[in-house]
């Protein structure tokens, strides 16, 4: 295990590597994400962070609108966003289908719980990426009433480093915790001596203590002899104070990285990401200057600077051209009929400046993809074909963004959620696991029994689930595949009208399964394979019985006809 001194030294190295980014972050926070500007300065709680130099909020609104639209496309809600389905090597039986439907309900309920905080953390993550290019979401295990806990780890407090594969595998998170909370979390005995003494006085209980949470790969030599405990896991977690007396508060571990750091996009030699806000910054600064000039011009139009003639000299040798300014001029030699008071000059028309503002504002919104995320074209009429073409163009432009956010953020978080819930027994237990069953029952939960097919796959080390997305973004990304399935089905139907034998090539069962998966329809809309087999067997049995009955009737009729014929021949 590394010492506190070693951890603090590594933290300082990470801080030095982040320092070049802090000035740009300060500017980006000022113009795009106004509530996050404390990179190079510290403000008191409740302080108003706008210093009066910001004259336009287009970028702030565009970043918020982009985050809301992407979140709406990726995460409608847990039950309408993703679905856990069985892999193809697990038989499609009614029992297995019921199991996967049940664990989907548990997963959606756990992630959608208001106390889990996923939606808040995800929205904050998207806004930070839009402004700063880098964001983090941490996911931890809770209790049986609220098993998942999601937290937004802001770029303000995060230091990161990449592993050899280019993904972030080291995160140092600086937090500020009230002393009383620190004692409740770690225990008084775990605190350094100076904080233990400080805690004796209640007046210091709300003093905030700076704590760093370091999460990084655990060295192999530090895992020896640790067994399966959290101290032997691949990912190490160290909690330590770094002000006053440095002190280790806790060492633990995780089987997987509990914090997901996402970058909007990044350069190959950089660890921190780059953002739409960075690309839009020149236009944002330009718009701010335009708006300042425009506001001054409007004020001068409303309250123009004036002159007044006097027999004295020009007052002070200066001309006041500010709003409501008044300058006194010598009246000697004035033209006949010149009024004694009037406007010094007219600033001219403002239409060209207003047009420049509108053009720059549109440029900023395009950097934040507003033109693609929101289809606001309601001024021109379009045919159905034109509308579909426009939708296809928008879909193609957004697919890469949706795919990246799905792969970098949602997949790891859903995977970790599954692992946490499965470890707690919430996604099923074996019939022999009475200890976990008793814990679940004690917490008011009915145990879910893992089907034999799934249990066997676990024993064999095979995957027991796949993630399917059924969100609007998923429809955009899978639209081409769905069109291919439907087109193939239509072609098969047309071919069968010409040659019925063409139906021998078309797999109707697979067609229905792919259609269900690609459209996100509920799993139970199709019967399981064993149910289908029973239905078909019953139908075949009924057909055989009907055929046998028909044959018996025909035989009876034939016998009757034969008997009648023989009777006629004998004269009977």
KOLZALO-953593 format. One record per residue (C-alpha): x, y, z. Coordinates in steps of 0.1 Angstrom, whole numbers, plus 2048, in hexadecimal, padded with zeros to 3 digits. Example, Ala and Ser with C-alpha at 12.3 -4.5 7.8 and 13.67 -1.06 7.14 Angstrom:
2
87B, 7D3, 84E
889, 7F5, 847
END
This chain:
572
800, 800, 800
80E, 822, 7F7
814, 83A, 814
801, 85B, 818
821, 86D, 80F
823, 85A, 7EE
7FE, 861, 7E6
802, 886, 7ED
821, 887, 7D7
80D, 877, 7BA
7F1, 88F, 7C0
808, 8AD, 7BC
815, 89E, 79C
7F2, 89B, 78F
7EA, 8BE, 79A
808, 8CB, 787
7FC, 8B9, 767
7DA, 8C8, 76A
7E6, 8EC, 771
7E9, 8F7, 74D
7C4, 8EF, 749
7B7, 904, 766
7BA, 926, 755
7A5, 91B, 736
78D, 90A, 74E
789, 92B, 761
780, 93D, 741
769, 922, 735
757, 922, 757
753, 948, 755
743, 948, 733
732, 925, 731
72D, 915, 753
72A, 932, 76A
725, 91E, 78A
747, 90D, 786
763, 926, 784
778, 91D, 7A3
797, 910, 791
7AF, 92D, 797
79A, 941, 7B1
785, 939, 7CF
764, 94A, 7D7
74F, 94A, 7F6
730, 934, 7F7
713, 947, 7E7
729, 960, 7D4
71D, 96C, 7B3
737, 960, 799
72E, 978, 77D
745, 996, 780
72F, 9AB, 769
746, 9A6, 74A
72F, 98B, 73B
716, 99B, 724
707, 97B, 714
6FB, 959, 720
6F7, 947, 6FE
713, 92F, 706
705, 927, 729
6E3, 920, 71A
6F1, 90C, 6FD
706, 8F6, 713
6E8, 8EF, 72A
6D1, 8E8, 70C
6EB, 8D0, 6FC
6EF, 8BD, 71D
6C9, 8BA, 721
6C4, 8AE, 6FD
6DF, 894, 6FF
6D3, 887, 720
6AF, 886, 713
6BB, 871, 6F5
6D2, 85A, 709
6BE, 856, 729
698, 85A, 727
696, 846, 747
6A4, 825, 753
688, 80F, 746
687, 822, 725
6AC, 825, 720
6BD, 803, 722
6B4, 7DF, 727
6C8, 7C1, 734
6C3, 7A3, 71E
6D0, 780, 71E
6ED, 776, 707
6E5, 75E, 6EB
6F7, 741, 6FC
6DD, 741, 718
6BD, 72E, 70D
69E, 742, 705
687, 733, 71F
669, 742, 731
67C, 740, 753
69B, 752, 745
685, 76C, 734
673, 773, 755
694, 776, 767
6A2, 790, 74F
681, 7A4, 750
683, 7A4, 776
6A8, 7AF, 778
6A0, 7CB, 75F
686, 7D8, 777
69F, 7D7, 794
6BA, 7E9, 77F
6A3, 804, 773
695, 80A, 796
6B8, 80C, 7A6
6C6, 824, 78C
6A7, 83A, 78A
6A3, 83E, 7B0
6A4, 863, 7B9
6BD, 85B, 7D5
6D4, 84A, 7BC
6DB, 86B, 7AC
6E3, 85D, 78A
6D0, 876, 775
6DE, 894, 788
702, 886, 784
6FD, 87F, 75F
6EF, 8A1, 758
70C, 8B2, 76B
724, 89C, 758
716, 8A6, 736
717, 8CB, 73F
73B, 8C9, 74B
746, 8B7, 72B
735, 8D2, 716
748, 8ED, 728
769, 8DD, 733
76C, 8BD, 71F
771, 8A6, 73D
759, 899, 757
755, 87D, 770
73A, 867, 77F
741, 852, 79E
72B, 834, 7A6
72C, 823, 7C8
719, 808, 7DB
6FD, 813, 7F2
6E6, 7FF, 808
6C9, 7E8, 800
6B0, 805, 7FE
6C6, 81A, 7E8
6E0, 802, 7DA
6F0, 81A, 7C1
6FF, 83D, 7C7
70A, 853, 7AB
71F, 873, 7B0
72C, 88D, 798
751, 891, 79D
757, 8B4, 78F
776, 8BD, 77B
77C, 8D8, 794
786, 8BD, 7AE
793, 8A1, 798
7B6, 898, 78E
7BB, 87C, 775
7D5, 866, 764
7D2, 84D, 747
7DD, 82A, 746
7F0, 819, 729
7CF, 814, 716
7C7, 839, 715
7AA, 836, 72E
7AA, 848, 74F
7B4, 82F, 76B
7BF, 848, 786
7A8, 861, 796
7B0, 877, 7B4
792, 88A, 7C1
795, 8A6, 7DA
777, 8AB, 7F1
76F, 8C2, 80E
75D, 8B1, 82A
74F, 8BF, 84B
762, 8B1, 869
742, 8A1, 878
73B, 88F, 857
760, 883, 856
75C, 873, 878
73B, 863, 86E
74A, 855, 84E
76C, 848, 85A
769, 847, 880
77B, 85E, 899
798, 846, 89E
7A1, 847, 879
7A7, 86C, 87A
7C9, 87C, 880
7D0, 887, 8A4
7CB, 8AD, 89C
7A8, 8A7, 88E
79F, 890, 8AB
7A8, 8AD, 8C2
795, 8C6, 8AD
776, 8B0, 8AD
774, 8B3, 8D3
766, 8D7, 8CF
744, 8D7, 8BE
74B, 8FA, 8AF
763, 8E9, 897
74B, 8CD, 88C
741, 8E0, 86C
764, 8E9, 862
76C, 8DA, 840
789, 8C3, 83D
799, 8BC, 81C
79A, 897, 813
7A8, 887, 7F3
799, 866, 7E5
7B3, 855, 7CF
7A8, 839, 7B8
7C3, 828, 7A4
7CE, 805, 799
7DB, 7F0, 7B6
7FE, 7E3, 7B1
801, 7BE, 7AF
819, 7BD, 7CD
800, 7CF, 7E2
7E6, 7B4, 7DB
7F9, 796, 7E7
7E9, 783, 804
7CA, 799, 803
7B2, 77E, 7F6
791, 789, 7E8
78D, 7A7, 800
78A, 7CA, 7F3
7AF, 7CF, 7FC
7B8, 7B5, 7E2
7A3, 7C3, 7C5
7B2, 7D1, 7A6
7A7, 7F5, 7AC
7B4, 806, 7CC
7A3, 822, 7DF
7B5, 838, 7F8
7A5, 853, 80D
7BD, 86C, 81E
7BE, 88F, 82C
7D7, 8A6, 81B
7D6, 8C6, 830
7E4, 8C9, 853
7F0, 8A6, 85C
7EE, 88F, 83E
7DD, 86F, 849
7CF, 84F, 839
7AA, 84C, 841
7A1, 82D, 82E
7AE, 813, 815
796, 7FE, 801
791, 7F2, 7DD
77A, 7EA, 7C0
778, 7CF, 7A6
774, 7EA, 78B
779, 80F, 787
75D, 820, 79B
762, 842, 78A
75C, 847, 766
76F, 865, 757
762, 870, 735
772, 887, 71C
75D, 898, 700
77B, 894, 6EA
7A1, 895, 6F0
7C2, 899, 6DF
7D9, 87A, 6DF
7F3, 889, 6F6
7DA, 898, 70F
7C8, 889, 72D
7AD, 8A4, 731
792, 8A7, 717
789, 8C4, 700
765, 8D1, 6FD
74D, 8E3, 6E6
751, 900, 6FD
776, 902, 6F5
76E, 902, 6CF
753, 91D, 6D4
768, 933, 6EB
774, 94C, 6CF
750, 951, 6C4
745, 954, 6E9
75E, 970, 6F0
755, 981, 6CF
730, 980, 6D7
736, 98E, 6FA
748, 9AC, 6EB
72C, 9B1, 6D1
712, 9B0, 6EC
725, 9C9, 701
728, 9E1, 6E4
703, 9DC, 6DB
6F8, 9E4, 6FE
70D, A04, 6FF
6FE, A0E, 6DD
6DA, A07, 6E9
6E1, A1D, 708
6EE, A39, 6F2
6D0, A36, 6DC
6B9, A39, 6FA
6CD, A53, 70C
6E5, A64, 6F3
702, A7B, 6FE
6F9, AA0, 6FA
70A, AC1, 6F5
701, AE3, 702
70E, B04, 6F4
71D, B1E, 70C
732, B3D, 708
74D, B2D, 71D
768, B15, 711
764, AEF, 70A
760, AE1, 72D
77F, AD0, 739
78B, ACA, 715
777, AA9, 714
758, A9D, 702
742, A85, 716
734, A6B, 6FE
726, A54, 719
701, A4D, 71E
6F0, A6E, 72A
712, A7F, 727
711, AA5, 724
72D, ABA, 714
72F, AE0, 715
73C, AF1, 6F5
746, B15, 6EE
72A, B25, 6DA
742, B3D, 6C8
73E, B3A, 6A3
720, B23, 6A4
70B, B20, 684
6EB, B34, 682
6CE, B20, 68E
6E3, B06, 6A0
6CF, AFB, 6BE
6DF, B02, 6DF
6DC, ADE, 6EB
6DD, ABE, 6D7
6EB, A9B, 6D1
710, A99, 6CB
70E, A7C, 6B2
6F8, A5F, 6A7
707, A3C, 6AB
6F6, A31, 68B
6E3, A11, 683
6E5, 9F2, 698
6D7, 9D8, 680
6FA, 9CD, 674
705, 9C8, 698
6E6, 9B5, 6A0
6EB, 99F, 682
70F, 998, 68D
702, 98E, 6AF
6E9, 977, 6A1
702, 966, 68A
71C, 962, 6A6
701, 954, 6BD
6F7, 93A, 6A3
71C, 930, 69F
71E, 92A, 6C5
6FF, 915, 6C5
70C, 900, 6A8
72B, 8F9, 6BD
714, 8EA, 6D7
700, 8D6, 6BC
6E0, 8E8, 6C3
6D7, 8E8, 69E
6DA, 8C2, 69E
6CC, 8B9, 6C0
6AD, 8CF, 6BC
69B, 8CF, 69B
68C, 8F2, 69C
685, 8F6, 677
660, 8FD, 677
661, 919, 65D
663, 905, 63D
64C, 8EA, 631
65C, 8C9, 629
651, 8A9, 617
652, 888, 62A
672, 87F, 617
683, 8A0, 61F
67A, 89C, 643
688, 879, 645
6A8, 885, 633
6AC, 8A1, 64C
6A7, 889, 669
6C0, 871, 65A
6DA, 88D, 657
6D5, 897, 67B
6D7, 873, 686
6F8, 86D, 674
707, 88D, 684
6FD, 882, 6A7
705, 85D, 6A5
72A, 861, 6AE
721, 875, 6CD
707, 85D, 6D9
71E, 83F, 6D2
73B, 84F, 6E5
726, 858, 704
716, 836, 704
738, 824, 702
74B, 83B, 71A
730, 843, 734
711, 82E, 734
720, 80C, 72C
738, 80D, 74A
71F, 81C, 762
704, 802, 759
71E, 7E6, 75B
729, 7F2, 77E
705, 7F5, 789
6FE, 7D1, 77E
71D, 7C5, 791
714, 7D7, 7B1
6F0, 7CB, 7B1
6FA, 7A8, 7A8
714, 7A7, 7C4
6F8, 7B2, 7DD
6E2, 796, 7D1
6C8, 7AE, 7C3
6CB, 79F, 7A0
6C6, 77B, 7AC
6D5, 760, 7C2
6D8, 73B, 7C0
6BF, 726, 7D3
6DB, 71B, 7EB
6E5, 73E, 7F5
6D0, 741, 815
6E6, 75B, 825
6E0, 775, 809
6BB, 76B, 808
6B7, 773, 82D
6C8, 795, 828
6B1, 79D, 80B
692, 792, 81F
69D, 7A6, 83D
69E, 7C5, 827
67B, 7BF, 819
686, 7B0, 7F8
67B, 790, 7E7
699, 77C, 7DB
69C, 776, 7B6
6A7, 752, 7AD
6C1, 750, 791
6B6, 737, 777
6CB, 718, 771
6D6, 723, 74E
6E3, 744, 75B
6F4, 734, 779
706, 71C, 762
712, 739, 74C
720, 74A, 76B
732, 72B, 776
741, 727, 753
74D, 74B, 753
736, 756, 737
725, 778, 733
702, 777, 742
6F4, 797, 733
6F6, 7B0, 717
6EC, 7D5, 717
6D2, 7E0, 6FE
6CA, 805, 6FB
6A7, 810, 6F2
6AA, 835, 6F6
6A4, 84F, 6DA
6CA, 850, 6D5
6CB, 82A, 6D1
6B0, 82C, 6B6
6C5, 845, 6A4
6E4, 82F, 6A5
6D1, 80F, 69B
6B9, 81E, 682
6CD, 811, 664
6CE, 7ED, 672
6A9, 7EE, 679
6A1, 7FA, 656
6B6, 7DE, 648
6A2, 7C4, 65C
681, 7D3, 651
68C, 7D5, 62D
698, 7B1, 62D
676, 7A6, 63C
663, 7BA, 621
678, 7AB, 605
672, 788, 613
64D, 78D, 613
64D, 799, 5EF
663, 77C, 5E4
64B, 763, 5F5
62E, 771, 5E0
641, 768, 5C1
650, 748, 5CE
643, 73A, 5EF
663, 725, 5F3
676, 746, 5FA
667, 744, 61D
67E, 726, 624
69B, 73E, 625
68C, 758, 63B
68F, 753, 661
66F, 762, 66F
678, 75C, 693
699, 76F, 690
688, 78A, 67D
670, 790, 69A
68C, 78E, 6B4
6A2, 7A8, 6A2
684, 7BE, 69D
67D, 7BD, 6C2
6A1, 7C5, 6CB
6A5, 7E1, 6B3
685, 7F3, 6BC
688, 7EE, 6E1
667, 7DD, 6E5
661, 7CB, 707
671, 7A8, 70A
651, 796, 711
641, 7A2, 6F1
64F, 782, 6E1
64A, 760, 6F1
669, 74D, 6FC
677, 730, 6E8
669, 716, 6FF
646, 727, 6FE
648, 729, 6D8
651, 704, 6D7
634, 6FA, 6ED
61C, 70F, 6D8
629, 6FF, 6B8
629, 6DC, 6C7
605, 6E1, 6D3
5FB, 6EE, 6B1
60C, 6D0, 6A0
5FB, 6B9, 6B8
5DA, 6C8, 6B1
5E0, 6C6, 68C
5E9, 6A1, 68F
5CA, 69A, 6A4
5B5, 6AD, 68B
5C5, 699, 66E
5C0, 678, 680
59B, 681, 686
597, 68B, 662
5A7, 66A, 657
591, 656, 66E
573, 667, 660
57E, 660, 63D
585, 63C, 646
564, 638, 657
553, 648, 638
566, 631, 621
55C, 612, 636
538, 61D, 636
539, 622, 610
549, 600, 60C
52F, 5EF, 622
513, 600, 60F
521, 5F5, 5EE
524, 5D1, 5FA
500, 5D2, 607
4F4, 5DE, 5E6
506, 5C2, 5D4
4F7, 5A7, 5EA
4D5, 5B6, 5E8
4D5, 5BE, 60D
END
